[in-house]
Amino acid sequence: MKITGGSLSARQLVNTGKETEKVGTIRIYSGSGFRQVDNVESGCICAVTSLKNTFPGQGLGYEDKNTTASIMPVLSYRVILPENVDPKAAYLQLSQFMDEEPELDIIWDQESGEISIMFMGNVQIEILSQRIKDRLGLEVKFDKGRVRYKETVTEKSIGIGHFEPLRHYGEVHLLIEPGEQGSGIVFIDATEDGKGSEKGKIVAGYLDERSYPGVLTGSPLTDISVKILAVGVHDKHTEGGDLRQSAYRAMRNGVLKNNSILLEPVCDFEITAPQEFTGRIMSDITSMSGSFTQPKQEDEMSVIKGKAPAGEISDYPVQLSSFTNGLGTVSIGNTVYAECHNSDDVIAQVSYDPFGDLENTGDSVFCRHGSGVIVKWDKVSEMAHIRPMAISDYRRHDYNSNSRGLNTDDDLKSIFEKTYGKAKDKTHIHKQIIRPTGENKIVIDGKILKEHLIVDGYNIIYAWEDLKNLAAVNLDAARQALLEILSNYQGYRNCIITVVFDAYKVKGGNRKNERFNDIEVVYTKEGETADSYIEKTTYEEKGKAYMRVATSDNLEQQIITGNGAFKIEAADFKKEIEATDEKIREIIEEYNRKSRLNSKVTIGDKI
């Protein structure tokens, strides 16, 4: 990377778009060797390790805009490998070329076990084939190129996804409409009167995890705006996977209800050739379903500019060179996706069955008589628990009101009672008991369990402004301050507390366990993140304690809830800490007041 302003330090947090990551080491290269440094300033070109969600041309920090190649590869060629070569191993080797050249796109098909590479045409194939042979010692061949089509929608539609096998529940409503050209798929959380919600953010994260096939040819969807209108959950039955399933089904459901069109890549081109070939070239462009402007004459050459489908013009440079005796050239420029000129032929040739694609279904799962049943995509709106409406009637303040939707525990409770019958105090209702001693215990399934709080140390430090500022000056001091805060909290709550600091902040490779007063402090081993340690601990302690995890990491929520633990956001945890400090001050003031009256009550008795 090139540092265009400010500075960068080893182990610094960097926002890579999807998440915040930590820079590992910083290297300054000279030939094949390098030296490792702790800090680089503006103007320096360096290499960094540990960042996983970066790509060539990406801007980080102030440089938040990315630079991408305007000439995108639009033809897919299947790689034919020599015998006895493992395709998956070959794919991993070939992927290094994609890192070096952003315009390459190398695809691994898990189902067929085949590799495909996206190119602009035959010339690029010849160059890459030679590079693969020289570097990897592989003599690969390619089959005939196929156009990479995409699909989009032209209208507005409401997609509803419902996932309700026995003792599960999730429902998602999406507004799907056309987006700007070249925008891809944009997900917008429009829940809670347009201000967003934690549920909406979670669903947006699930939707953004993958690509989506269209319903005409199964080609990837693009240029679509998706607004998350409503999310239905239940405090006892909803798990992370329920919302993921609901969101995927809602996406497909909405596209099936919409009007789809097939898109093909269309290229800008400039052809230069002797004037006597102008008529033939213009005829060829027309036969390729292309368009062009008035040819210009430069000396004895004609210059023709225009647009043409990439699948039609990709092999034209070879034809042009042939009939102009090598004097004609074609320059390919910017590529965009536009409506396909022969979509009926392509759709018929592909013969894709959108209803037979069970991996991408618009159907939903509802619960009847204690078991899950499939409801077809065009009947889902009739059975949705959140009341569906026409697009023109979607108003967020109405949609989330009790008269329109299901936004309260009572609403959801009535649905589950209709489905499962009334229960005798469902076992997952957690009743908190604060005993006179201050000991914090929870009743689950009739058992009294001790509370075990796990704190993601660095996550909390960088989520709390005061600790974050302290960490910028002295990380050890920030760590010590957090432990002292938690020590006061633990003394009042009398719960078990484990604080986890991951290996990126610790010198050495072995896990360390220490005690700070009554708090367990864990420094993970090299290569072991705090997330993975927390996942393992919540799994091992499942059913033995009431587990809570303090973190601001949204990705951690699915893991810990699946293990029976509960997430408390960093901001909410800070409020708990502040409330506890206030309680302790009140106890001390009460003790001092009674002491002045010669009371025999002690702090220990009160706590």
N, C-alpha and C positions, 0 to 999 in steps of 0.2 A: 504494500500500500504506500501511497504518497501522503505525507502529512501536509495538508494545505493551510492549516492554521492551528494555533495553540500548541499543545504537546500531548504525547501519549506515554503512559507508564506501564511497565509490566504489572500484571494482575489488576489492571484497571477495569472497571465495568464499562461495557460498550453496548449500546442498543443496536442490535442487528436487524431490527424490523419486527421479527416474530417474538423475540424475547431479549432480555438483557443477559449478556455473556461476559465471561472474564477473559481478558487477554492473558495468555500464558507467558512465554518468553518473547523477547524482541531481538531480532537478528539483523546485523548489517553484513551483507554479503560482498565478497570480493572474489570473483572467479568462482571456484567450487568451494572455497572456504568462507567462514563467517566468524564474526565475533558477537558475543551476547552483551547487550546493554540494558540498563534499567529504565532509560528514558530517551525519547527522541523529540526533537523540536520541529517547528514548521519548516517545510522545504526538504525534509529528509525522506528518502525512499528506503523502506525496510520490509522485512517479513515478520509476521507474528504467528504464533501457534495457538491452538486450542479453540479458535472460533469455528463453529460448525455450520452456522446459517448464513454464510457469506458467499458472494459470487463475483466473478469479474465484472467490473463496471459499476459495482455498488458504491453508493455514497454513505458514509457513516458520520454521526455527529451533525455538525452544521451542514455538511455536504449531504443533505438528506435525499437529494434527487439522484437517481441512477442513470447511467449512460448505457444504452443498449444498442446493439447493431441494428441499423434500419433495414438491412437486407437479411431477412429471416429465412432459414432453410424450410422448404415447403414440400420437398419430395422425400418419401420414405423408401429406403432400400434395405432389404433383408440381407444380413451378413451371412455368407456361406463360409463356414470354417473348415479347415483341414480335418481329416478324420483323426479320432483319438484326442481331440482338443475339447476340454471341458468348457461348455458355453458360459457358465456362470463365472469361471475364473477368467475367461477371455473378456467378459463384460467389465470386470473390475479393472483389468489392464487397459482396456480401451477408454474407460471413463477418464483417464488422465488427460486425454486429448480434449475432452469437453471442458475440463478446467482451464486449459490453455487457450482454447478458442471458443468464446461465448456463442458464436453463431452455429456451432455444432450441437446437435441434440442426439444423444445416444440412448436408446430405449431398450429396457429389458422386459420381455413379456413372460411373466411368471408362469402363465398357464401353458404356453407352447414351448417355453424354454428357448426362445429365439431372440436374437439381437437385431435391432433395426437402427439405422443411422439416417438422420435427416440431412439432405444436401440440397444445393441449388441446381446441380447438374453433373454431367459426365466429367467435366474437367476437374472439379473438386474431388471426385471419386478417384481419379488417377493419382492425384497428388497425395491424398490420404493413404491410399493403398501402398504407395512407396514408403511413406513415413512409418506405417505399421510394420512393414517388412524390415526396414532398417533398424527400428528401435526394439521391436518385440520379437522379430524373427518369425512372424506369422505371414503366410501367404493367403490372404483372404480374397474372396470374390463377392460380388454383389449381384442380386437379381434385378429385374427391371423396376425402375422407380415407380412409386404410386403417389398420387397427390394426397397431401394431408388436408382433408376437409375439416371444417368445424360447423357448428350449428348455433343458432340463436333464436330468440322469440321476437314476435312483432307486436304483441298485445300485452294487456295486464291480466293476471290470473292470481287466484288464491290457492296456495298449496297447503294441504292439511295432512299432517302425519300423526298417527296415534299408535302407541305401542303399549299394550296392556295384557301381557300374559298374566297368569295367576301371581298375585302379590308384586306386580310391577305396574308402574304408570308413568307415562310421559305423553304430552301432546304439544305440537308446535304448529303455529299458523304463520305462513310466509306470504308476502306480496311479491310476485315475480313480474318484472317488466323490462322492456328493452333498456340497455345501457349505452354509453357512448362507444363509438367505434374504437377498438383497440384497448378497451378498459378491462377486458377479462370478465371475471365475476366479482362483483363488489357486494359484501355483506354488511348490512346496516342494522344496528340494534335500535328498533323503534318502539320498544316496549315501555311500559310505565309512563304514559303520557308524553312519549317522545324523548324522554330524558335518559332512557336506558336503565337496565337493571342487572343485577348479578346473574340472574337466570338467562337474560338475553345475551350477556357477554359469553356465558358458557356455551350456549347454542351457537353463537357466531364462531367461537373457537372450533367447535365440532364441524361446522359446515366448511370452514376454511382448511380442514385437514386434507382434503382430497379434491380430485377433479370429477366432473360429472358428464356422462355420455348423453347425447341427445337422443331423440326418439325416431329420427328419420333413418340414420345410418349407424348410430352408435358413436359418431364422432364427438370430440369434446365440445362442451358448451362454452360460449364466450359472449362478451358484450351484453351482460345481464346484470341488472340491479336487483338485489334480494333484500327486502326489508323484513325483519323479524317482528311480527305484530303481537304475538302472544305466546306464552309458554305456560303449560299446565303441569304442575308437579304435586306430589303428596309427601307430607313430612315423614311418613312411615314406609311408603312403598317405592318411592322413586330412587333409582340409582343412576350413576353417570351414564351407563350404557343405554338406559331407557330414553334419555333425551337425544343421544346420538342417533339411535334408531329412528326416533320420531322425526328428527331434523332431516335425515337422509330421505325418508319416505315423503315428507312434505315437499322437498325439493323436486323429486320425481313426479309427485302428484300434481304440482303446479305446472310443470312443463307439459305433462300429458294434457292438461286442460287448455293450454295455450296454443297459439298458431306458430309453428316452427318453420324456419327456412334453412336451406343448406348454404353454407358459405365456402368459397374457394379463394386461394391466394391469388391476388392480382398484382402484377409487377409494373413499375415504370420501366421503360426501356428507351434506349437511344441507338439507332442503327445508322451506321455510316457505310456507304457503298458507292461504287461508280454510278453515274447518273443513268446509264443505259439499263440498269436493273431496277430503277425506281418503280416502274409499273408492276413488275412481278412481286416486289417486296410488299407494296400496298395491297395487292391481291392476297398474298400469303397472310398478312395481318388480319384482313377481313375474314379469311377462312378459319383463323384461330380465335374468332370472336373477340378480336382486339379493336382498339380505336387509335387514331393518330391525328396529329395536327398537320397543317400544310407543310410539305417537305421544303427544306431550305437548301439552296445551292451554295456550296463552298468550293471554289475552283472547279474541278471536274467531278466532285463528289456530292452526293445527296445525303442530307442528315434528316432522319425521320424520328420524331419523338412520339411516344404514345403509351398506352396501357394494354396489357394482355394477360389472360389467365396464365399463371406460372406453369401449370401442367402442359399447356400448349406451346409455350415459347421456350421451355427449358432445353429442348434439343435443337432449336432453330440455329444457334451459332454454328453447329456442324454443317447443316444444310446450306446456310448462307455462305460459309467459307468454300463449300464445294462448288456452287454454281457461279461464284464471283472469282474463282481461282485464287482464293485466299485474300482477296482485297477487301472483303466486307467484314465488319465487326459489329458485335452486339454488346452493349453495356447495359447490365441490369441494375436498376436502382431500388428505391423504396418499395416495400411490399406491404400490402394491407389485405384484409379479408373483406370480400364483397359477395353479394348474392351470386350463386353458382349459375353459369350460363346454360348448363345442361343437367340441372338437378334431377329431372325425371329419369333420365338415363342412368345417372349414378345411383339413385335410390333403388331403382329396379335391379341394377347389377349387384349391389351390396346385399339386398334382400334381408335386411335386418328386422327382426321381430321384437319390438319394444316390450311386448307383454310376455315373451318367453325368456327375457333377460331377468332371471330371478335374483341376480346379484344387485340389480338396480330396479326395485319394485316401487310402484306408487300405491300399492295396496297397504292396508293397515291391519293391526291386530287388536281385536276387542275381546273382552272377557264375557263369556256366557256360561252360566251354570257351572262355574268353577274351572273353566278351561279356556284357553285362547282360541279364537276363531279368526280366519282371514276374511276381511271385508274388501271387496274390489274397489279400485281407485275411484270409480265414478259414484260410489255409494257412501264414501267416507263422510262427506259433509252432512249427510242425513243423521249420522250417529255420533258426530263429534260431541265431546262433553262441553267444550267451550263453544258457545253458540256461533255458528258461521253466519256471515252476512254477505250481501253483495258488495262489490268493490266500492261503489259509490257511497255506501253506508258505513264504511270503516272510519270511525272517528275514535281516536285512542281514548278520549275521556269517557265515551260511551262504552267502548269495548271493554275497558277494565272496571266498569261500574257493576254493581251487583245485579242490575236489571238486564245487563247485556251478556256478561261473561261470568266465569267462575274465578273469583279472585280472593276468596276467603276460605279458611279452614272448614267452615260449616258447609259451604258449597261442595267442596271436595269430599267431605265426610259423607254427605248424603249420597254422592255417586257411589262411593265404596260400600255403603250400607245396602244400596240397591243391588250391587253386584255380589257381595260376599255375605250379606246379612249382618245384623248387629253383633258386635263382639263384646265379650266380657273383658273390658279394659285391656285393649291390645297391648301386647307385651313390649312393644318398642316405645311406649310413652315413658320418657325419662323424668322421674320426679327427684328434684334436688333436695337434699336434707342438710341444712346447716345446723349442726349440733351446738349445744352451749359451749363446748370446748373449741369451737371454730373448725372442727374437723369436717372436711368437705367430702361427702359421700353421695353416691347416686344409686337409686333403686332401679334395676333393670331385671325384668322377668322375676320379680320377687326377691332378687338377690341384691344385697348391699355391696357395691363395688367402690373401691378407692379410686379417686381421680388421679389419672396420670397425664400430666401436661408435657408435651414435647415441643421444644422451641427451636425453630430453624434459625440458628444464631445470626449468621451473616445476613440472612434475608430480613430479619427484624432490625438489625443495626442499620441497614441501608433503606429501610422503610420508614424509620423514625427520624425526623429531621435533626433533632438535637444529637442523636448518636451518629448519624451520618456525617454531620459537621465535625464531630469529635474524631471520627475515623479518618477523615481527610488529613487530620494533623497527626494522630497517633492511634493506630488500629488497636494496639494492646490496651490503651486507655479506654477505648470504646467497648472492648470486650469485657473489661473489668467493671465498667459502669453498668453494662447490661446485667452481669451476674449479681451485682449489689442490688439492683432494682428487683430482680427476680427473688433474691434472698428475702427481702422484706415481704414480697407477695406470698412466698411459700410459708413464711412464718405465720401469716394471718390465715391463709387458706388451709394449711396443713395437708397439702397434697404432694404427690411425687412429681418432681420436675427433672426433666432431662434436657440439657441444652446441647445441640449438635453443631459443631463447626466443621466445615468440609476441608478436604486435604489440600485444596488450592491455597489455603492460607497458612499451612503448617509445613515447616521444614522437616524432611525425613519421610519415610514411607510406611511406618507402622501406626496402627490405631492406638490412641492413648485414652485412658479413662482416668479422670481426676474427680476430686470432691471439692466443692466450694460451699462451706457450711453444710447444709443438707441437700445440696443440689448436685446431681450427677452431670459432669461435663465430659463430652465425648469429642475427641478430635479424630475424624475418620482417617483411614489409611489412604495411601496414594492410589488414585484411580477410583476411589469410592466417594460418591457425592453424598451430601446430607440427605438428598431425596431418597437415594437407595437405602441408606441406613434407616430412615424414618419408615419407609415402606416395609422393611424387614421387621422392625420393632413392632409396628402396629399389627402386623400379621401374627407375630409370636404372642402378643399380649391380648389378642382378640378373645373377648369373653372373660378375661381375667381382671380387667380394669376398665373404667370409663375413660376412653382415650380421647384427648383433644390435641390438635396440632396447631400451633401458632405460626402462621406464615402468610405471605402475600402472593405466593406462587399459585396461580390458578391451575396449572398443570398438575399440581400435587393433589388437588381435591379429589379427582376421580380415584386415584390410587388409595388414599387413606380412607375414603368413605366405603370403598369396596372391602376394606379390612375392618369395617365396623367403627372407625374413628370419625371424629368430627373436626372440621376445619374452623378456626377462628381467625378472621382477617387481622392483619397487623394493626389497622386503625382501631378495630373493635377491642383488640387485646390491650392497646394503649389506654383506652377508656376504662377497661377493667382495672388496670394498674393504678390509674389516677383515682378511681373510686375506692380501691383498697387503701391507698395512701391516706385518703380522707377519713376512712373508718379508723385507721390506726391513730391519726391525729385526734379524733374524737375520743378514743379510748384513753389516750395519754392525758388529754384535757380533763376527762372525767376522773381519772386516777389522781391527778394533781389537785382537783377540786376536793375530792374526798380526803386526800392526804392532809389538806389544810384543815379539814374538819376532824382530823385524827381518826379517819376511817381505817379499819383493818383490812379492807379489800385490797388485793394486789393485782398487778397487771396480769399475772399468770392466771388468777382466778377468773378475771374478766374474759381473757382470750380463750 
